[in-house]
Amino acid sequence: MTDRELINRWRGNQRYTLRIIEAMPEESFDFKPIEGAKSFRSQASHITTWLRTNFRHISGHELNKAPTANKREILQALGELFDQVLDYLSEDPQHDLEETVKMWYGKCSKAGLLATMDNHLSHHRGQMVIYLRLEGVQPPSYVGW
């Protein structure tokens, strides 16, 4: 994947993820399809926290935990995090995505970690699309580019 393709993928991730969260009415943020499942709010908060926790291994910077108590805070925190990822990918096309970083599950390249983050984001975003449908909300059209 070229640098430009990687940047476009993360721009698409940002647009689509934020549109999904924006689509759910605030009064439905605590919706869960069944007992034991995460609520929509919990899914959105988890995405924000998980991406932040993993991106620090790529950027080399400790990132402050952002508040995620309500829809506005989640959208702001996640939007800022996506901006940081995009800034990192855009600032220097020579950054070493093949550099190995140590994770709790072992070592991987920064490129591999970005792929893991992308996959994890897709997993939870897919669940959130189902939550929207179960609440009678039309999900936004898919944006993957």
HUJO-V75472 format. One record per pair of residues at least 4 apart in sequence whose ideal C-beta (glycine too) atoms are under 6 Angstrom apart, sorted by the first residue. I is the first residue (numbers start at 0). J is the second residue. D is the distance in Angstrom with one decimal. If there is no record, write none. Layout:
I;J;D, I;J;D
This chain:
0;4;4.6, 0;5;5.3, 2;92;4.8, 5;88;5.8, 6;88;5.0, 6;89;6.0, 7;144;5.9, 9;84;5.4, 9;85;5.6, 11;15;5.9, 11;142;5.2, 11;143;5.1, 11;144;5.2, 12;16;5.8, 12;120;6.0, 13;81;3.8, 14;142;5.0, 15;142;4.3, 16;124;5.7, 18;139;3.9, 19;124;6.0, 19;127;5.2, 20;43;5.2, 20;74;5.8, 22;131;5.7, 22;136;5.5, 22;139;5.8, 23;27;5.4, 23;39;5.4, 23;131;6.0, 25;70;4.9, 27;134;4.9, 28;39;5.4, 28;40;4.2, 28;70;6.0, 29;38;4.8, 29;40;5.8, 30;39;5.2, 30;134;5.6, 31;36;4.7, 31;38;4.7, 32;36;5.5, 32;133;5.6, 37;41;3.8, 37;42;5.0, 39;130;4.8, 41;45;6.0, 42;123;5.3, 42;126;6.0, 42;127;5.3, 43;73;4.7, 44;67;4.1, 45;49;5.7, 46;123;5.2, 47;67;5.4, 47;76;5.1, 47;77;4.8, 50;54;5.8, 50;80;5.7, 50;116;5.8, 51;62;5.0, 51;80;5.6, 53;116;5.3, 54;58;5.8, 55;61;5.8, 55;62;5.1, 56;100;4.6, 57;109;4.8, 57;112;5.8, 58;87;5.4, 65;76;3.4, 66;72;4.7, 67;72;5.5, 67;73;4.8, 67;76;5.8, 68;72;5.5, 72;76;6.0, 73;77;5.9, 74;78;5.9, 85;89;5.8, 86;90;5.8, 96;109;4.6, 96;110;3.9, 97;108;5.1, 98;109;5.4, 99;106;5.1, 99;108;5.8, 100;109;6.0, 101;106;5.4, 107;111;4.0, 107;112;5.5, 120;124;5.8, 128;138;4.7, 131;136;4.2, 131;138;4.6
